[in-house]
Amino acid sequence: MEQHHENIFDRSYWLHWTSAGAGASRMESTGEPGRVNVSAYTYDLIRKEFECEYRGRVDAKGKGEVDMYFVAQYKLDDN
């Protein structure tokens, strides 16, 4: 597995995973300080590389209730 050097806990790292800046703002407003909050769509894109914690359905302004996850850490390589 290749080494990752990005800081996954830096909000700017996740901006490209959202459909627009408004989406990033919604993710931030429904999150918790110090935690990366992602939608089910983003979770599906990253779940092979990251361990995530399902946090349930959250009311996201303009979107209604959506399934949300917290990114916990990189998945460890089994080799």
C-alpha positions as YAML, in Angstrom:
chain: A
units: angstrom
residues:
- id: 1
  name: MET
  ca: [0.00, 0.00, 0.00]
- id: 2
  name: GLU
  ca: [1.41, 3.38, -0.92]
- id: 3
  name: GLN
  ca: [2.21, 5.88, 1.79]
- id: 4
  name: HIS
  ca: [-0.19, 8.78, 2.20]
- id: 5
  name: HIS
  ca: [1.28, 12.12, 3.10]
- id: 6
  name: GLU
  ca: [-1.86, 14.25, 3.05]
- id: 7
  name: ASN
  ca: [-3.33, 15.37, 6.34]
- id: 8
  name: ILE
  ca: [-6.73, 13.67, 6.21]
- id: 9
  name: PHE
  ca: [-7.89, 15.70, 9.18]
- id: 10
  name: ASP
  ca: [-7.39, 19.00, 7.36]
- id: 11
  name: ARG
  ca: [-10.76, 20.28, 6.09]
- id: 12
  name: SER
  ca: [-9.21, 21.48, 2.81]
- id: 13
  name: TYR
  ca: [-8.19, 17.88, 1.98]
- id: 14
  name: TRP
  ca: [-11.88, 16.93, 1.74]
- id: 15
  name: LEU
  ca: [-13.15, 19.86, -0.33]
- id: 16
  name: HIS
  ca: [-12.60, 17.99, -3.59]
- id: 17
  name: TRP
  ca: [-14.78, 15.08, -2.38]
- id: 18
  name: THR
  ca: [-17.90, 17.25, -2.18]
- id: 19
  name: SER
  ca: [-20.04, 18.36, -5.10]
- id: 20
  name: ALA
  ca: [-19.45, 22.05, -4.34]
- id: 21
  name: GLY
  ca: [-18.26, 24.44, -1.66]
- id: 22
  name: ALA
  ca: [-21.81, 24.48, -0.29]
- id: 23
  name: GLY
  ca: [-21.59, 20.74, 0.21]
- id: 24
  name: ALA
  ca: [-18.38, 21.18, 2.20]
- id: 25
  name: SER
  ca: [-20.06, 23.82, 4.31]
- id: 26
  name: ARG
  ca: [-22.98, 21.46, 5.03]
- id: 27
  name: MET
  ca: [-20.58, 18.69, 6.02]
- id: 28
  name: GLU
  ca: [-18.75, 21.05, 8.36]
- id: 29
  name: SER
  ca: [-21.93, 22.41, 9.95]
- id: 30
  name: THR
  ca: [-23.22, 18.93, 10.78]
- id: 31
  name: GLY
  ca: [-19.88, 17.62, 12.05]
- id: 32
  name: GLU
  ca: [-18.00, 17.76, 15.31]
- id: 33
  name: PRO
  ca: [-14.85, 19.76, 16.07]
- id: 34
  name: GLY
  ca: [-11.69, 17.87, 15.14]
- id: 35
  name: ARG
  ca: [-13.51, 15.14, 13.18]
- id: 36
  name: VAL
  ca: [-13.91, 14.64, 9.44]
- id: 37
  name: ASN
  ca: [-17.57, 14.22, 8.55]
- id: 38
  name: VAL
  ca: [-18.53, 12.72, 5.16]
- id: 39
  name: SER
  ca: [-21.71, 11.73, 3.37]
- id: 40
  name: ALA
  ca: [-22.61, 8.18, 2.34]
- id: 41
  name: TYR
  ca: [-21.59, 9.03, -1.22]
- id: 42
  name: THR
  ca: [-18.09, 10.00, -0.13]
- id: 43
  name: TYR
  ca: [-17.92, 7.03, 2.22]
- id: 44
  name: ASP
  ca: [-18.55, 4.73, -0.74]
- id: 45
  name: LEU
  ca: [-15.59, 6.32, -2.54]
- id: 46
  name: ILE
  ca: [-13.13, 6.06, 0.35]
- id: 47
  name: ARG
  ca: [-14.23, 2.96, 2.31]
- id: 48
  name: LYS
  ca: [-11.51, 0.72, 0.87]
- id: 49
  name: GLU
  ca: [-8.76, 2.99, 2.19]
- id: 50
  name: PHE
  ca: [-10.24, 4.49, 5.36]
- id: 51
  name: GLU
  ca: [-11.93, 3.17, 8.46]
- id: 52
  name: CYS
  ca: [-15.11, 5.14, 9.07]
- id: 53
  name: GLU
  ca: [-17.69, 5.26, 11.85]
- id: 54
  name: TYR
  ca: [-21.34, 5.40, 10.84]
- id: 55
  name: ARG
  ca: [-22.99, 8.20, 12.78]
- id: 56
  name: GLY
  ca: [-26.56, 7.77, 11.56]
- id: 57
  name: ARG
  ca: [-28.92, 9.95, 9.59]
- id: 58
  name: VAL
  ca: [-28.27, 13.65, 10.04]
- id: 59
  name: ASP
  ca: [-30.42, 16.58, 8.92]
- id: 60
  name: ALA
  ca: [-28.27, 18.49, 6.41]
- id: 61
  name: LYS
  ca: [-29.61, 21.90, 5.43]
- id: 62
  name: GLY
  ca: [-31.00, 21.79, 1.90]
- id: 63
  name: LYS
  ca: [-30.55, 18.01, 1.61]
- id: 64
  name: GLY
  ca: [-32.86, 16.57, 4.26]
- id: 65
  name: GLU
  ca: [-31.72, 13.56, 6.25]
- id: 66
  name: VAL
  ca: [-28.58, 11.89, 4.92]
- id: 67
  name: ASP
  ca: [-26.44, 9.01, 6.16]
- id: 68
  name: MET
  ca: [-23.20, 10.39, 7.58]
- id: 69
  name: TYR
  ca: [-19.85, 8.95, 8.62]
- id: 70
  name: PHE
  ca: [-16.79, 10.12, 10.54]
- id: 71
  name: VAL
  ca: [-13.42, 9.25, 8.99]
- id: 72
  name: ALA
  ca: [-11.43, 7.49, 11.71]
- id: 73
  name: GLN
  ca: [-8.09, 6.51, 10.15]
- id: 74
  name: TYR
  ca: [-6.34, 4.89, 7.22]
- id: 75
  name: LYS
  ca: [-6.94, 1.16, 6.97]
- id: 76
  name: LEU
  ca: [-3.89, -0.75, 8.01]
- id: 77
  name: ASP
  ca: [-2.10, -2.83, 5.40]
- id: 78
  name: ASP
  ca: [-2.35, -6.55, 6.21]
- id: 79
  name: ASN
  ca: [0.98, -7.34, 4.54]
...
